[in-house]
């Protein structure tokens, strides 16, 4: 596995654009949950996403059939992906979008930690940047921010079970960080588009079965806004953003690259305030400040060592 490259302007610009689009993901999930229960929402999202990505692959001449030796790693990726998205949708249904987007996007903490452990115990195949004292300081501040948010008080009209929802989002964030590192390793030998197709392909029957056994088909009247939200999640986020991010992970360290996502929680909080009139309490501002400060330290100071 080649060593990660420094992040230049083109990659940084692409990372910021993807982060901006990701900023609307949890807001769109919450909109969709008005019509569809969490697991059904994930199922329809992935169905839309895989149709788009498979068409993209066909037009680009990229084979999506697993090559020899790829099937098992792709299944592992799909299982990680399924668990992470299921937890994300369930958690988003329980807490407010503003709190959820900040907690989720502390995943760079877990990407750094899991990447460090992977590099330590599998250095011959995984290369990630080491945890220096400065990085540890930044990660500690970010973890403190997540803990503060987990115990915070989201807008009660949007958070039916805030503590449970916040904890579920933390679990989703941990899996997202681990998946970032695993994906970076995977796309060194598997085309990024094929990895995106198969993580969704594995998830679709699992989401369908889970939804069929545990949820009604609808949570409320099916609205045009809900359909548009599913389209956004499937085509824009699960399609365009995942392909772009997988391409970036092919060149750059997961821990460092994920730090560019510090723009996501800011965008998500502002969008939630706009779309849902979510109040922004001091606990949300304080937790967001700690998370972003920790991320900033790791990005700016950690790279200048």
Secondary structure, DSSP 8 states (H G I E B T S, - for coil): --------HHHHHHHHHHHHHHHTHHHHHHHHTTTS-HHHHHHHHHHHHHHHHHHHHHHHT---S--TTTHHHHHHHHHHHHHHHHHHHHHHHHS-HHHHHHHHTTHHHHHHHHHHHHHHH-TTT-------HHHHHHHHHHHHHHHHHHTS---TTT-SSHHHHHHHHHHHHHHHHHHHHHHHHHTTTS-HHHHHHHHHHHHHHHHHHHHHHH--S-SS---HHHHHHHHIIIIIIIIIIHHHHHHHHTTS-HHHHHGGGHHHHHHHHHHHHHHH-----HHHHHHHHHHHHHHHIIIIIGGG-
